[in-house]
Amino acid sequence: MTPSFRARYRSFLSHPRISLYREIIGKAVYALTGVLIFFNPFPKLTAVEEISFYGAFFLFLIMAMLKGGIRMANPLTLPLGLFFAWACIGLPFALDAGNSGHDVYAHLFKYLVIFYLLVNVFATEKRLGQLILIVIASTTVYAVVTMSHFYLILGNPLTVKLGYRMPWEIPTNVIGVLTIAALIFCLFRLLERKTAPERIILAAALFMLTAATLATQTRSAIGAMIVGLIVAAPRLKKVLLIFLPLILLMVFVMPVKNRLDPGSLLNKIRTDDRINTWRIFYEMAKDHPLTGIGFGFESYRDDALLAKYNARVPERYRRPVADKAPHNFIVDTAVRTGFVGLALFLFIMLRMLWTAGRLALRGRSPLVGSWSLAMLAASSSWIVQSMFENTLSGPPAVVLILIMAATVILRQLDQPPAPAASASKQD
C-alpha cells in the first residue's frame, strides 16, 4: 500500500457509518456462527449448516475488511497452518488426488474457518459463556430427539444401542464424543449458577446427556467420560458428590451394565478386532510414510487397496473383510498424511493441551482457570474416545475445533489489557 492509500483507508474505516455497518455485520456473523454450532449434532440438516457456514464466512470477510484485519495470532496458528500446508503438499502424491483435494477443502479448510470464526466472534467472556450454552442446549436437544425417535417412535428396546443401524445419523460409537463434551460443560456451568431455575434446567440437561451417553453402551464412551471427570475432579468435587451416585444408579438400571462386568471387558480385550484393523492400516502407512495416501476419505472405500494390505498382515491377524476405517485418530492421520502429518497433528494436540493445562494452573482469574480445566477435561475425553473411533470428520471433528477455539479465547482473556486499551468492554 502507498502512504496515501493507507491514509484514505484509515479515514474510510473511521467513518461513523462504517462503524454502524461493522456492528450490524458483526451481529449477523455472530448469529450465523451460533446457528452453525447449534446444528452441528444434526447431520441431516446439511442445507442449514451450509447456509450458516458460507453466510458467516462471507460476512466475516467483509467485517475483517471494515475492521482493518482479523485476529489470527494465537498458540495454534502455527501448528494448524503447518498441518494444512502439509495436507496440500501431499495432494500430488495422493492415491485419489481429486477426492483428497475435495476433502482438504470440504473438511480441513472449513474446520479452520470455523476455528477462526469462533476465536474472533466469541472472543469476550460473555460470548464465550453463550457459546458454551449453545453447545449444551444443542447437544441436549439432540440427545432428547434421538432417544425419543429411536426408542419411542421406532420402538427399539432399551437393550439396543442408541442409534444402532441408523447410517444417516451420527454412528453409535461417536455419539459419546458430542454428549461427553456437553456433559462436562454442563457440570462446570452448574458451578456458576445460583438460582434454582437455572440449576434445575442444567440438571435436566445433565441427566439427558448422561442417559444418551450410557444408552450407546459404548465402552470407549464410558472410558472417555471417566477420564474427563477425573481430569475435572479438582474443580468439580462438590458437583461430583451428587453426579457420581447418579451415574452409578443409571448404570445399574440400564443395559450398559452388561457390557461393563469383568467377564465382558476381558472378552472384549481378547476378541476386539480393532488391533487387527490397525495392523492393516499400519502396513498402508509404511508404504506411504512421508505424505500418506492422501487426505481424502474415499481411499478407504477402495476394496482392492484394503484387500492388498489385509493380505500382508500375518494370517492369524487378517480380517475376513478389511474394515473401511482405522478407528483410531493416530493411525488415521498417519495413513492419510504420513508420519510427518502425524507429527504436525500431534503438535496441534500437545499445544492445545499445554495451553489449557497452563491456564488451568496459572490463570489470572477464576473463570479462566475453571473453564481451562473444563477444556482440558473435554479434550482428554475426546482423545480417549478417538483412540477407538473415527472422529476426524463431521460433528466430532467440529467438537475438537470448538474445544481448541475456546482454549484460545480463554488464553486471550487471560492476557493483561494493553495500556492503551479502552476501558469499555465489547459485549
PEZIJO-V154501 format. One record per residue. N is the residue number from 1. OMEGA is omega in whole degrees, 0 to 359 (999 if undefined). BURIAL is I if it has 24 or more other C-alpha atoms within 12 Angstrom, else O. Layout:
n omega burial
N OMEGA BURIAL
N OMEGA BURIAL
This chain:
n omega burial
1 173 O
2 179 O
3 181 O
4 179 O
5 179 O
6 181 O
7 179 O
8 180 O
9 178 O
10 178 O
11 178 O
12 182 O
13 183 O
14 181 O
15 181 O
16 181 O
17 178 O
18 177 O
19 178 O
20 179 O
21 178 O
22 181 I
23 181 I
24 180 O
25 178 I
26 178 I
27 178 O
28 178 I
29 178 I
30 181 I
31 182 I
32 178 I
33 176 I
34 177 I
35 179 I
36 180 I
37 181 I
38 184 I
39 178 I
40 181 I
41 186 I
42 188 I
43 181 I
44 182 O
45 185 O
46 183 O
47 179 O
48 181 O
49 180 I
50 178 I
51 180 O
52 182 I
53 184 I
54 176 I
55 180 I
56 182 I
57 181 I
58 180 O
59 178 I
60 177 I
61 177 I
62 179 I
63 179 I
64 179 I
65 181 O
66 178 I
67 182 I
68 179 O
69 178 O
70 180 O
71 182 O
72 187 I
73 176 O
74 185 I
75 184 I
76 182 I
77 182 I
78 181 O
79 178 I
80 179 I
81 179 I
82 180 O
83 178 I
84 180 I
85 180 I
86 177 I
87 178 I
88 179 I
89 181 I
90 184 I
91 180 I
92 183 O
93 183 I
94 176 I
95 177 I
96 187 I
97 181 I
98 180 O
99 179 I
100 177 I
101 178 I
102 185 O
103 173 I
104 178 I
105 189 O
106 180 O
107 189 I
108 181 I
109 180 I
110 179 I
111 177 I
112 177 I
113 178 I
114 179 I
115 183 I
116 171 I
117 182 I
118 184 I
119 182 I
120 187 I
121 182 I
122 191 I
123 179 I
124 180 I
125 181 I
126 183 O
127 174 I
128 175 I
129 178 I
130 178 I
131 179 I
132 178 I
133 177 I
134 180 I
135 180 I
136 183 I
137 184 I
138 182 I
139 176 I
140 177 I
141 178 I
142 181 I
143 181 I
144 182 I
145 183 O
146 180 I
147 179 I
148 181 O
149 187 O
150 186 I
151 184 O
152 184 O
153 179 O
154 175 O
155 177 O
156 176 O
157 182 O
158 179 I
159 180 O
160 180 I
161 179 I
162 178 I
163 184 I
164 180 I
165 172 O
166 190 O
167 181 O
168 177 O
169 174 I
170 181 I
171 182 I
172 185 I
173 183 I
174 181 I
175 182 I
176 178 I
177 180 I
178 187 I
179 182 I
180 177 I
181 179 I
182 179 I
183 179 I
184 177 I
185 181 I
186 179 I
187 180 I
188 179 I
189 178 I
190 179 I
191 185 I
192 185 O
193 182 O
194 185 O
195 181 O
196 180 O
197 180 O
198 181 O
199 179 O
200 180 O
201 180 O
202 178 I
203 178 I
204 177 I
205 179 I
206 179 I
207 182 I
208 179 I
209 178 I
210 180 I
211 180 I
212 179 I
213 181 I
214 181 I
215 177 I
216 180 I
217 183 I
218 183 I
219 180 I
220 178 I
221 178 I
222 178 I
223 180 I
224 179 I
225 179 I
226 180 I
227 179 I
228 180 I
229 177 I
230 179 I
231 183 I
232 188 I
233 181 I
234 181 O
235 189 I
236 186 I
237 184 O
238 181 O
239 182 I
240 177 I
241 178 O
242 187 O
243 183 I
244 175 I
245 177 O
246 178 O
247 182 I
248 178 O
249 180 O
250 177 I
251 183 I
252 184 O
253 182 O
254 182 I
255 182 I
256 181 I
257 181 I
258 181 O
259 183 I
260 178 I
261 186 O
262 180 O
263 180 O
264 180 O
265 180 O
266 178 O
267 179 O
268 179 O
269 182 O
270 190 O
271 183 O
272 183 O
273 180 I
274 181 I
275 176 I
276 178 I
277 179 I
278 178 I
279 180 I
280 183 I
281 175 I
282 175 I
283 178 I
284 180 I
285 179 I
286 179 O
287 181 O
288 191 I
289 187 I
290 184 I
291 180 I
292 181 I
293 182 I
294 187 I
295 185 I
296 180 I
297 184 I
298 179 I
299 178 I
300 180 I
301 180 O
302 184 O
303 181 O
304 179 O
305 180 I
306 180 I
307 179 I
308 183 O
309 174 I
310 180 I
311 180 I
312 183 I
313 176 I
314 190 O
315 184 O
316 179 O
317 182 O
318 175 I
319 174 I
320 173 O
321 183 O
322 177 I
323 185 I
324 176 I
325 185 I
326 183 I
327 177 I
328 188 I
329 178 I
330 178 I
331 181 I
332 181 I
333 179 I
334 182 I
335 188 I
336 182 I
337 180 I
338 182 I
339 173 I
340 177 I
341 178 I
342 179 I
343 179 I
344 179 I
345 177 I
346 174 I
347 177 O
348 184 I
349 181 I
350 177 I
351 178 I
352 181 I
353 179 I
354 181 I
355 180 I
356 181 I
357 180 I
358 179 I
359 179 I
360 181 I
361 189 O
362 180 O
363 183 I
364 181 O
365 177 O
366 180 O
367 181 I
368 180 I
369 182 I
370 184 I
371 173 I
372 175 I
373 177 I
374 179 I
375 177 I
376 178 I
377 181 I
378 179 I
379 177 I
380 179 I
381 177 I
382 181 I
383 181 I
384 182 I
385 181 I
386 174 I
387 185 I
388 183 I
389 177 I
390 188 I
391 186 I
392 174 I
393 176 I
394 184 I
395 180 I
396 177 I
397 178 I
398 176 I
399 178 I
400 179 I
401 180 I
402 178 I
403 178 I
404 182 I
405 179 I
406 178 I
407 178 I
408 179 I
409 179 I
410 177 I
411 178 I
412 178 I
413 182 I
414 182 I
415 177 O
416 181 O
417 178 O
418 183 O
419 183 O
420 183 O
421 177 O
422 179 O
423 180 O
424 182 O
425 175 O
426 182 O
427 999 O
